[in-house]
Structures are given as C-alpha cells and as structure tokens.
C-alpha cells in the first residue's frame, strides 16, 4: 500500500514562492508517475501537474504552467512542487498521488488512476 506525506505549505503574500514536498513510501513507491493536485472547499480536486516515473517528462495545468515546476528525487522517493509567483487563486490544500495509468505520446504524458492520498498541505496566498 502506497502512502504519501505532503509538506512545505504555509501562508505567503502574492508574488512569493513555496516548495512543496511529497514523500512516498510502500512497495514500488519510486516506480510511479506522481501527480500534484489541489482542492478548495466546495470544489473538485484539480490536477495541476504530473511527472513521469523517471522524472524526465512533466505536464502542467494551464493555470500553473510557467509558474510551477515539479521535479523528482528518486533516491529519496520524493517529488517536489516549486511554486513561484503565487496568486490568491492558488490558495488550496495540495495533495500528491501515484498514477496507476500513464499514457505517453509525442514527448508528453497523461496521468490517471489516482486512488491513494496523503493528508495534504495547506497553501494560503493573501496580502
């Protein structure tokens, strides 16, 4: 059973940065593509990024592309989300999870089948 622990959240002002960490444990933890999600109360959980199992291919939602960067340290079974130029709309609880299915096409990837979640980490962006 995979388990995830997210950390690094906090309260920042618009324009500032945060780096979130997602540490995975369990059998085969390092062999999955990992997605980052966020959720605001009353709304559905939103996928914002995914990184391939080897860490060489990434995808981002339009709302964060160009501001957020996901990376992976396979030796530590940890995936990071560097969040730059944060905006109030980025306020949410951030989660990570492993993709049970990945489709690779033309240098891109599509991740799906996320079914195990950590407790999340709160990010608040406010002036």
C-alpha positions in Angstrom: 0.0 0.0 0.0 1.5 3.3 -1.1 1.4 6.2 1.4 2.1 9.9 0.8 3.2 12.7 3.1 2.9 16.2 1.8 4.8 19.1 3.4 6.0 22.6 2.8 2.8 24.5 2.8 2.3 27.8 4.5 1.0 31.4 4.3 2.6 33.8 1.8 1.9 37.0 0.1 1.2 37.3 -3.7 4.3 37.0 -5.8 6.2 34.9 -3.2 7.3 31.3 -3.6 6.9 28.0 -1.8 8.3 24.5 -2.4 6.1 21.5 -1.5 7.5 18.0 -0.9 5.7 14.7 -1.4 7.4 11.7 0.1 6.1 8.3 -1.0 6.6 5.0 0.9 5.5 1.5 0.3 6.2 -1.2 -2.2 7.4 0.2 -5.5 7.0 3.8 -4.4 9.7 5.0 -6.7 8.2 3.5 -9.8 5.2 5.6 -10.3 4.4 8.8 -12.1 3.3 11.3 -9.4 0.7 13.9 -9.7 0.1 17.1 -7.7 -3.5 18.2 -7.1 -5.2 20.9 -5.2 -8.6 21.3 -3.7 -10.6 24.3 -2.5 -13.6 23.6 -0.2 -16.7 23.1 -2.2 -14.8 22.4 -5.4 -13.5 19.2 -7.1 -9.9 18.2 -6.7 -7.9 19.7 -9.6 -4.8 18.0 -11.2 -2.1 20.6 -11.6 0.9 18.6 -12.6 2.3 15.1 -13.3 5.8 13.8 -13.5 6.9 10.6 -15.1 8.4 7.7 -13.1 11.9 8.6 -14.3 11.3 12.3 -13.8 12.1 13.2 -17.4 8.6 14.2 -18.6 6.2 16.6 -17.0 2.8 18.2 -17.6 1.1 21.2 -16.1 -2.4 22.6 -15.9 -2.8 25.8 -17.8 -3.4 27.7 -14.5 0.1 27.0 -13.2 2.2 26.5 -16.4 5.2 28.8 -16.4 5.0 29.4 -12.6 5.1 25.9 -11.1 7.8 23.3 -11.6 7.6 19.7 -10.5 10.8 17.5 -10.0 11.7 14.2 -8.6 14.5 12.8 -6.4 14.2 9.1 -7.0 16.8 8.3 -4.3 14.6 9.9 -1.7 11.2 8.8 -3.2 10.3 12.5 -3.1 8.6 14.7 -5.6 8.7 18.5 -5.3 6.5 21.3 -6.5 8.2 24.6 -6.7 5.6 27.3 -6.8 6.6 30.7 -8.0 4.7 34.0 -8.4 1.9 32.7 -6.2 -1.5 34.2 -6.6 -4.6 34.3 -4.2 -6.3 31.8 -6.6 -3.5 29.3 -5.7 -4.9 29.1 -2.2 -5.9 25.4 -1.6 -4.9 22.2 0.1 -2.3 20.5 -2.1 -2.1 16.7 -2.4 0.1 14.2 -4.3 -0.7 10.7 -5.5 0.6 8.0 -7.8 -0.8 7.5 -11.2 -1.9 3.9 -11.8 -2.1 4.5 -15.5 0.2 6.7 -17.7 -0.1 7.3 -21.5 3.0 8.7 -23.2 2.6 10.4 -26.6 4.8 12.8 -28.6 7.0 13.6 -25.6 4.0 14.3 -23.3 2.2 12.2 -20.8 -1.3 11.8 -19.5 -1.7 10.5 -15.9 -4.8 8.8 -14.5 -5.9 6.3 -11.9 -5.1 8.3 -8.8 -6.6 6.5 -5.8 -4.3 7.0 -2.7 -4.0 10.3 -1.0 -2.0 11.9 1.8 -3.3 14.4 4.3 -2.4 17.3 2.1 -0.7 20.6 2.9 -2.4 24.0 3.1 -1.2 26.8 0.9 -2.6 30.3 1.6 -1.8 33.3 -0.6 -3.0 36.5 0.8 -1.9 40.1 1.2 
